[in-house]
């Protein structure tokens, strides 16, 4: 049976199985949903066995359990490891939903519910493609699954789990459907993600808040000083001034820059959407390059002194800021973190004391477009959507992807099917039924192509 026919014949069952997962409010951020996390893991175990896995297990971790399953075809065949997550974001504010977030509805050709896209809907695409291949006897390589329940809170337990189960998770490539496309008629594959480094800064001047009339002009204001120091971190060309910051930054290959240049992008609409009259960034790069494959530095928050209602003429004792850098592949976040601490501390004039506290961070990731599994994913999209997908680097960070490479030594192909209109993490999350069907077709085509490489 052809895949289109199989989907048509089984679609109602597919949706009922997906809805059984969605109805479990597996919200990892809220401890009162601990039982729901286990229930969702157990349901996935059952569905993976029914789809054709030889074995499936709910495995403990330091936090929420993980689901592991596998299908063995041959010890000599390559292995694809499929990663997904079963936890979802909280649904609040509930009053903005047009339907109940954990009671899925189909309206206007879309599934409406929390987790419809992120990541239960996209995970189901992978499982149903696998089911078809098993039932048709068309699977020519081994497949493993690892589904976690903490992605939405930063995957705090996954790193240790990977280290403890390296042999179990051995594979040739990892396949993930938890990213998005440029548009419903514009398929794309995510080839790069930026890393992250984050700090909190505390600047101390006098030993107490002072009267600005008595001391202003004679004593340095920590807020003024902090602003002056932060302004020195980026130069007039948009370059970050931290010494050795760019040592490990690899230039994007010309072939990939050419692909980026062909991504449909209306800069005027981009500015109108965010309400700005002009854009600013690193000299020599386009907007799409700046926000995806070049590093950046941003002040995420700044405060100090009196911020209440009315006025208070105070020269504050302290000023604070939270700052971050988006990093590109090959920039080690721990190395960059220390470089910033050293640099910013040296910038401090003698009339203030500066404390820089590193917070969290993660590595960037890049998938070579020459990778055989990438080529297989490219073919999968082409068959299902009727056009070759664009290679796109994303400005955000998914630290677990770099963990896979560092701990397991495996490259990841990010074969996601989400759309910006799916409103993940927001009220009225949804997922297109048409994309759901095409996604299954694309993943089936991926496996068939990968099996011949």
Beta strands, then each sheet from edge to edge (+ up, - down):
strand 1: 55-59
strand 2: 66-71
strand 3: 79-85
strand 4: 105-107
strand 5: 110-112
strand 6: 142-148
strand 7: 173-176
strand 8: 188-193
strand 9: 195-204
strand 10: 210-211
strand 11: 296-304
strand 12: 314-315
strand 13: 318-327
strand 14: 353-362
strand 15: 365-366
strand 16: 390-394
strand 17: 412-414
strand 18: 430-432
sheet 1: 1+ 2- 6+ 3+ 7+ 17+
sheet 2: 4+ 5- 18+
sheet 3: 15+ 8- 16-
sheet 4: 11+ 13- 9+ 14-
sheet 5: 10+ 12-
end
